[in-house]
């Protein structure tokens, strides 16, 4: 028979027969009966009949009483597990089943109480520095929830008249800061023997008249308009577990009755409604990404979404939100997010956008879309082919973008890039609201439909960065674009060396940088002469001069601007992605001969350099073939011991010496850069070892 199961995380001693002393002990009369159907839970049935999901214990008691004399009823041993087809006894509404409407006098349950202090018979006084760190809530079925500073404690309580016994149970084991009263708070609660109310406050008296604790109601807080970071959830296996390391889950309750967030991998959204401390979360819709790392992230996401949709009640105690199901079992625990982050001064890498066809899609492989919000209310970025810019305004989660203007390039690869660009720009200009959750930005239109999803761009520093130069100061008080058909690269190593290709020749030299200042040079270059395109050698000289004029620099929106001491712009460059060595083939043109000279290869000889995708390096070294292994990152290169064939070549003169010098130089590799189809390999000191072209 199919079972209807909802998770109940509690202690073994939370048995119904010992924790419901307020239920009637007289004969129970069924006003009606109800048969369990698929999807039913006792709390849902109680909500439908009594308008109170916490009234299910009266159904349990009545059904169990009937089962003793009528075998058509099935005894309910576990209120968290009922089966389709079971017959339930539904007693008439009573004070136990009806929602509480009496506000004239305070009650233990239904209120979150904050500890304001304790007075002992020896006149000792204990006062917490922040009452909201020490909370207690009396829950249905004789359960008690305790917040003891940085720890959460579950326990049991019983009452008889004004007598009260609190038995603390399992606790989280977080090490609270020095001076915490968490342990003392729990110890005092376990010493309580009775309670009464005075001026709206709850007074808990200790055993043997040794003192008392005083509590005040914690101010109620609504959910609408709040944002939370989930810290634990019910995994559906009777356990409330913390999130997997390096994952995050966000939970945001909008003022429009929509709940949304990121569930570890995918974004989700759906309806919610509240009434008092009752919370219902409707069917949730999610995106369809598949995340492989970290291990278990997709299972976590599914379990969290199931837990959230099990919501029946909630409480906000201090900065903590606790969501429970109809049985009172904890489903989600979250901490209040920091105040909504502003957009100004942030940079993002777009991962998904709305294509205008009711679909949120990932960006094309091999493309890059950036989104930068300036402090001047200007939005800029790359839309995958063209750069764009415009104005934006934002406040309290609202966002308006546009109109946008773009450059007018036409890109043919990859296929569909121009269509992607148009769709992304349209989506961005549909902006109405935004949410920043951790390092993720989600932009929606006025109807709540997702338009753009982006991750926070990693901050760029000079050391270890690579740039493509776009403009150079020509020394005539003008900053000019590069000559068509030329490229200039600028790479700042982690070893304090700057290098690159200056249009024709490669260059190398030292640099020193702080957060704002920059000093470059002196620079050394190779000595090639390039006749085309016209003006390329003059451009090269102007660039090298401008670079060595550097005094300050600024990185903004993936753009680098270098200025001289007077503030005049010298070089402008954009961030470039490092090229990979794997799968590339090169023709060597220069090598280090081991005599502090980089020389050209002999006429009528050929040296090749092939980096395989399997980690092998091979080629022709002038006479013999060679092979070996290599390891590389974005900028580093290590070439292992090389083996070669054993031919002896006599022509041209010096070819065998060249071969030995080249192989030695290649095995000195430490770093590399690729610019303008030129590969430059250097040793650990920055000295050039091999220069090759595609």
N, C-alpha and C positions, 0 to 999 in steps of 0.2 A: 504494500500500500504506500503511495507517495506521502512523504512527510513534509510538513510546513515547519521550517526551522528558522528561528532567529537567535542570534548569539547572545548569551548572557554571561558577562564576565563578572564573577563574584566569588565569594568564598564558599567553601563547602557547607559551612554552617548557616548559610542563608536559606534555611528550609522554611517553607510556608507555614507549617504548623507551629513554629516557635516564634515567628516574627509578625504575626497579625493578631495581636491580642485584642484589637478594637473591633474585630468582626463578630457578628452576632453569634451566640452560642445556641439559640433556640432553633426549632425546626424550620427548615427552609422550604418555602413554597415557590415553585417555578411559575412566574407570570407567563413565560413562554419558553419554548425550546428553540435551539438553533443548531443546524448541522454544519460542521466545518467544511469549507470548500477550499480549493487551491488558492493560495495567496493570503489566507486568513492568518492573523495572529490574535492572541487574546486582547492585546491593546487596541488593535483596529476594531474588533468587535465591541469593546467597551466604549470606544470613541463613538461608534455608530449608534449604540443604544443609549448610552448615558451622557454623551458629549464630554467624556472624561477618560482619556486613554489609561490613566493610572487607576481606574476603578476595576481593572480585571480581577483582583483578588476575590471580589464578591462572587464572580462567576465561578472561579475555581472552588471556593468553599461550597457554594450551592451544588455544583456538579458532583463534587466528591461526596457530599451528604446524600444525594440521590442515588449514587452508584452503590451505596451500602445496601440498599433495599431493592434497587431496580437495575438489572443487568443490561438494560438498553442504554444506560449512561456508562461512560468510560472514565474511571478515576484518572485525575490529572496529577501525576507524580512530579512532573517538571513543568512549570508554567511556561517554560521557554520552548516546549516541544509538544505540539498537538498534531493530530493526523486527520487527513481528509476522511470525512464520514463520521467522525465522532459526534455524539449528541451532547449538547451543552444545556445546562439549566440556567435560565436567565431570570434572576429574581427581580422583584419590583425595585424601582429606584429608592435609594435610602440616603441617609447622610453620608454613608461610606462611599456610595457610588456617584452622588451628585457632585458637580464641580463646586468648589468652595465659593460662597458668595458672602460669607461673614467676614467683614473687615473691621468689625467693632473691637475685636480683641486679637492680639497676635497669637500665632501658633508656632509650634516647633518647625513643622514642615512648611514648604512653600516659600521660605525665605533663606537667603544666603546671609549668614551672620558673621560679622567681623569682630575680632577680639580687640577690645579697647584697653583691657588691663585686668590684673588680678590683685586681690587684697587678702592677705593671710592674717591669721589670728595673732601672730606675733608682730603685727603692724608692718611686715615686709610688703612692699608693693612691686609688682612687675608690670612694666608698660612697654608694649612693642613700639619700635620706631615707626612702623608703617602697618596699621591694622589690616590693610588689604592683603598683606602677605600671610595672614593667619585667619583662615576662614573655615566655617563648618556649615554643612547643609544636611538636614535630616530628610532622607529619601523614603519612597514607598518600600514596603516589605522589610522595614526595620534596618535599612542600610544607612550608613552615614558616610559622607564624603568630606575629607579633611584636607585643606591646603595648609601645610606646615612650612612656610617660607618657600624653599625651592623644591620641596617634595610634596607628592600627592599620596594620601593615605586613604585606603578603603577600610571600613569597619562596620560594626553592627551596633544597634542600640535597642533597648527595651524600655517601655514606660508602664507604670501602674500608678494611676493618680498623678501626683506630681513627682513620683520617684523616677529617676532616670539613671540608667547604666550605659556607659559607652565603652565598647570594646574595640580598640584600634586593631586593624588587620594588616594586610600586606602594604608595603610602602615602596615607593621608588627610593633609590639609594644614592641620590645626588649629594655631593659634598657641598653644603651651603657655606657662604662666606663666614669668616670669623665674626663672632658676636650674634650669630643667628639664635633665635629662640625656638627654632623648629622642634627640637627634641623636647624642650621644656613644655611647649604648648601641648604636644601629644601626651606627655606624662600627666599634665594637669587634667586633661580631658578624661583620662582613664581613672582619675580619682574622684570624678563627679558622682554624687548620690541623688541629687534632686534639682529641680528647676522651678523658677517662677518668673513672671514678667513684671516690670516696673517702669512706668513712663515710656512704654514702647521698647524697652531694652530687655534682653534675655539675661537672666542671672542664673548661673550654674553653681550650685553649692557643693563644696567638697565634703567628703566623709568626715565624721567626728567633729563637725563644726570648725574645721581647720582653715576655712577661708572660702572665697568664691571668685568666679570668673565673670566678667561683664562683657556682653556682646551688643552691638548695635546693628540694625539692618544695613546691609551693603546696598548702596544706591542701585536700583534696577537700571539696566542698560539695554536698549533695543539693538537688534541686529542690523537693520537697514543702514547702509552707508558705512559699514565697518569692513576692515580688511585684516586677514589673519594669515599667519604662517603655521601650518600644521606640524606638530611635533610627534604625534603618535596616533595610531588608528587601530581599529579592531580587525584582525586578519581573518575573521571567520572561523577560527579554530580555538575559540575561547581564550584568546590572548590579545592584549593591547600592546602593540610593539612600536618601537621607535622607527623612524625612517632609515632606509639604507644610507650609508655614508655617501656623501657627494650627490645627494638628491634633495629636492625641495618640493613641497606641495603648498599651493596657495589656495585660499578660500575667501572669496569676496562676496558680500551681500550688498547688492545694489539698492538704490532707493526706488528702482522701477520694478521690484519684485522678481529680479533675476539674480541667480547665484552663478558665479563663474570663478575660474581660476585655472591653474595648471596642476595636473594630477601626477606629475613626475616626468612624463613624456609628452602627453597630449593635453591640449586645452579642453575645457569642458564648460558647458553652460546649461541652464535649465531654470524652471520656476521655483519659487519658494514662498511660503506664507507663514506668518507667526500670529499667535494669539496668546498674550501673556507669556508663559514659558513654554508654550507648545510650538513646535517647529515641524513643518512638513516640507520635504524637498521632493520635487517632482522628477519625472523621467529626465535624465541628463543626456545631452548630445555631446559627442567629442570629435576632435579631429582624428585622423587615421594614420598618424605616424607610427613607425615600429622602431623602438629603441632597443639596441642590443646590450648596451652597457649603462650602468653597472649591472652585474648579474642579478636577476630577480626584479628588475625595475618594472617590467610589464605586469608581473603578478602583484606587486605592490600597488600599482595603479588600479588594477581591477578590484582589489580588496578594499582600497580606500573609497572608490566610487560606490561600491556596495554598502559600505559602512555609512557613508554620508546619506544615501537614500533610505537608510533604516531609521533616520532621525524621527524622534517623537517629542523630545523635550530638549531644552538647552538651558545652560546657566552661564553667566558671565561673572567671574569672581576676580576682581582686580584686572590683570591683563591676560587672564586665561579664559578661554571658551571651552566648555565641555558639552558635547552632544551625546545624548543617550537614546536608546531605543525604548519601546513601550514597556519593557521589563525593568528599565533602569540601568541596563548594561551599557557601559561606556563604549561609544563608537568612534568619536573623533575628539582629540584634544589639540588645541591650537593656541598660539600666543599672538597677541595683538601686534600687527605690523607697525613699523615706524610710520610716522606721518607720511602721507602720499608724497612720493618724490616728485620734484619738478623736472621739466624737460630741458629748460635752458641750460646750455653748456654740456649736453650729453651727446654721445656718438654711438651709432648702432650699425650692426650688420644685419641686413634683412634676410630672413630665412624662408618666409612664406608671404604670399599676397593673395588677394581676392581677384580672380581673373574676369570678374564681371559676368560669369556664367554660373553663379551660385556655387562656386567651388573655391576653396582656399588651397593653393598649390605651392609646392616647393619651387625655388628658383632653379633655372636650368644649370646642369653641370657645366663647369668652366666659366660661369658668370659670377659677378659680384655686384651687389646693390648695397649702397651705403646710405645712411640717413643721419644727418647731423643737425642738431638744434643749437643755434648760436645764442649767446647772451644778448645779442642785438635783435632778437625776434626774427632772425633770418634762418630759413631751413635750406640746407644744401646737401649735395651728395652726388653719387654716380648711380644712374638708373640702369646700368649694365652696359650701355654703349655711350650715351651722352651724359654730361653733367647737367644738373638742374639746380635751380634756386628759386626762392620766393619768400613770402612772409608767413609767419604763424603766430597765433595767439593761443595761450593755454592758461587755465585756472581751475583749481579744484577738480581735476580729472576731466575737464572738457578740453577739446582741441579743435582748432580750425586752421586749415592749411590752404594756401594758394591765393590767387592763381600762380602757377609755376611757369617758368621759362626754362628752355633747355638749349644746349648747343645743337648743331644741325648735322652731326656725323651720321653716316649710314653704315651699319655693321651687318655683314652677311653671315658671320659665324659666331656662335653655333646657330643652327637653324632655329628660327623662332625667337631670336633675341630681341628684334625690334617689336614684335607683338608683345613679348613679356614687358618691355619697357613701357609701352603705351598703357597696358593693363595696370602695371604697378603705379604709374603716375596718376591714373584715374582713381585707383583705390586710395592712394594717399590723400587726394583732394576730397575724398568722401568722409574724411575724419570728422568725428563728433565727440568721441570720448577716448580716453587712454587709461591704461593701467600699467604700472611698473611693479613687477613681482620678482624680487631678486635681480637677476641679470636679464630678465625678459620683459620686453615691451610689447603690449598688445593694443592695437588701435582698432576701434569699432566705428561703424556709422551710426546714424541717429536711431535706427531700428535695432541696434545691438549686434548686427552682423559683423563678423571679423573682417577687417580690411588688410591689415599689415601685422606681421609678427616679426620681431627682431631681437637679437641678442646684443648685449652691451659690447661695444668694440673694446678690445684690449688696448690699454694705453701704450703708446709707441714712444720709445726712448731712442736716443742716437746710437748707443752701443748695440751692435748686432742688427742694425737696420739697413735696409737697402732701398734706394730711391732712383726714380727716373726723372732726370732734369727736364723741365719744360721751358724755363726762361732764364736768361743770363744778362747781367749788366755788361753792356758793350764798351764801358769806359768812356762813353760820350753822353753821359747822363740819361741813358736810355736802357730800359729793361726789355729785351727783345726775345721773341720765340726762336726756337731752334730752326735752322735751315731744313727745309723739307728733305726727307730721306736720310736724316742724320739722327743719331741717338747719343745721349750722354748719360752715363750711369755714375752713381755716387754711393759707395758702400762704407759704412762705419763698422769696423770690426770690434770684437770684444777685447782685442789685444792692444787697443789704442792706435791702430793703423787705419787710415782712410785710403781707399783705392777705387778704381773704376776705369771706364773708358771715356776719354775726353772728346770723342768724335772720330779720331783717327788712331791716336796712340793711347796705350794704357798708362796709368799713373799710380803713384804710391807715395805715402808720406804719413807723418804722425799727426794726431789730433788730440786736443784736450777739451773736455766739455764738462760744464756743471749743468744745473737745471736750466740755465738761460744763456750762459756764455759759451763761446766756441772759438778755438784757435786751431788753424790748419796750416801745416807745412813745416819746413819747405817740402815741395813735391818733386819727385823724380819721375821722368817719363821715358818710354821707348822713343825711338827716333825715326819712325816711319814718316814718309811724305805721301799724303793722299791728294791727288790732283782733282778729284771730283767728290761731291758736287762743288761747284764754285764757291769759294769763301770758307770752306770747311776748316782750313788750317788757321785762318784768322779767328774763326769762332772758337776753336780749341784754345788758342792763346788767351782770348778774352775770358773764357770760362775758368781757366786755371788761375788767372790773375784775380778774378772775382772771388773764387773759392778761398784763395789765400788772404783775401781782405776780411774774412769772417771775424766778427766780434760777438754777435749774439745770434740766437736762432729761436724759432717758435714752431711747434708742431700743433696743428689744428686741423681737425677733420681730414686726417691722413695726408695733409699737405705740409711740406717743410719750407719755411722761408728763412733764408740766411741774410743777415744785414751787417753792414760795416759799423764802425764806431760812431758814425754820424747818424745812423739809423736808415741809411739808404739801402734799398734792396739789392742784393748781389746775385743770389741764386734762388730760384723757386723750383721745387721738385714734388712729385707725388710718390706715395708709398708704392713700392713694387714687390711682387711676390717672388721669393727666391726660386730660381730655376733648379730642376733636379738633374743630377748627372746620369742616373740610371737610364739606359736605353739610348744614349747619345754616342755619336761617332765624330771624331775630330781629325784634322790634318795638322800636325805640329809644324809651326813656322820658326819658333825660337826655343832655345833651351839654355840652361845655366851650365857652363862648361867646367864648373868647380874651381875656376880661377877668378872668381868675382866678376865674371862677365856673362851677359846674356847674349848669345850669338845666334845668327840665322843658320838654318841647316845648309849643308853643302849642296851646291848645284847638282842636279841629276840624281838626287837621293830623295827618298820618301820615308816619312815617319808618320804612322797612324796611331790613334789612341781610341779604343772602343770600350765604353763602360756598359757592360751587359746588365740586364734586369735581374740576373741571378747572382750578382755580387762578384762577378769575374771581370777583370780588366785584361785586354789583349790588344795586339796590333803588330805592326812591322816597325822595327827600330832602326832601319837603314839597310841592314843586311839580313838579320835573323827575325823570325817571329818570336813573340814573347807572350807570356800569360801569367796571371796571378790573381790575387783577390784584392778587393777594396771595400772600404766602409765610408759612408758619407752622410752628413746631415745637411741642413740648409746651406751651411758655409764651410764646414770642416771636411777634410778628406784625408784618409789614411790608406796608403797603398802598401800591401804586404810584399814579402820576398817574391821576386819575379824569376820565372824559369824561361829559358829561351832555347831555340835550336842551336846547332853547333856548326853552322856554315862559316866559312872564312872567305871574306870578300876583299879583293885587292884594289878594286876601283869603285869610285874615284878615290884618290889618295886621301887618307884620314878617315875613311868611312867607319872603320872598326873602332877608332878612338871616339868618334862622334857617338857611336852606338853605346859604348860604355858610359860616356858622360851623360847621355840622355837618360839611360836607365837608372843611373845614380840619382839624377835630378828628380825623376818621377817618384822614386822611393823616398825622397825628402819631403813629399807632400804633407801639408798641414792644413791649408785653407785653399779655397777656390772662389772665383766669382765668374759669372757669365754675363757678358754685356755686348750688345751689337754682334751677336754670333761669334764672339771671341771668348775663349776660355783662358783664364789666367790662374795658374797654380803657384802657390807660394809656400815657403817653409815656415817654421815656427817663428822665425825672426822677422817675417814679412818679405824676405828676399824672393824675387821672382825665380821660379824654377822652370816652368814650361808655359809657353804661349801657343795656343792652337786655334784654328778657325773651323767652322762647319763646312 
